[in-house]
Amino acid sequence: MKKIVVKGKKTVPPTPSNRVMTVESGMKTPSVIVQRTNIAKPYIYPGTDVPRYGAVIEMNPSDDKHAKFLKQLEEIATANGVETIGHMDEDTIFIKFQTKIELKTCVFDPECDEPPEIQLSEELPYGTKVEIEFDLNTYYNVKERKKGFNFCPKKIILHLDKKTQKLVEVSNNVRTRKNSGDRSEPKKFRGRLPKLEQRDE
């Protein structure tokens, strides 16, 4: 799997630093496909006890909305001396979103101003369509001696189709809970039906 190299003017090599700088906040992906997630159960790197929540998503450069989003990332990368924005395998681009803070997960509802929140009891299956709200940060990669992007997710919004709709329990009425101010438990993502394929990276 090769890295996606940003095509732009050569920049001065970055000065090593442990600082993480936010270059764009409140960004949002177009609708993308989940490759794998660590939301219900965070990943913990060997030798640490810090949980990492996040998702790896797939992007198709031939999709107009995906291409526009990738071009935006490339422009930000060029302006900030970042050389790579993700990885490519054949015609698919993979971008990893990761944070130490537990993620808010919601379901898109065209009749709600704010997407209703749900709780995941297990990971999202491969192929689930989502949008991700995130902050885009830069950091210095000590191993590779260059700046990189950290895609820090804040919220994942599920776009359910007929297949994934069956995996979400239906509560009485999410909009009633929202309008009445009732703070009852969010809907829960269930896994009683056979899961769709969880594909490895």
SULNOR-V16599 format. One line per field, one symbol per residue. ss: DSSP state (~ for helix, > for strand, _ for the rest). phi: phi as a letter, one per 40 degrees, with the letter a starting at -180 (. if undefined). Layout:
BEGIN
ss=???
phi=???
END
This chain:
BEGIN
ss=_>>>>_______________>>>>>>>>___>>>>>>>>>>>>>______>>>>>>>>>>___~~~~~~~~~~~~~~~~____>>>>>>__>>>>>>>>____>>>>________>>>>>________>>>>>>>>>>>>>____>>>>>>>>>>>>>>__~~~~__>_____~~~~~~~______>>>____________
phi=.ccccccaccbcdccdaccbbcbabgcacccbcccabbbcbccbcdgbbccbbiabbbbbcccdcccccccccccccccbgccbbibbbfbbbbbbbaacbdccbbbcbccbcbdccbbccacccdgccabbcabbbbacccccfacbcbcccbabbcbcbcccdccbcccdacccccccgccccccbcbbccdccccccc
END
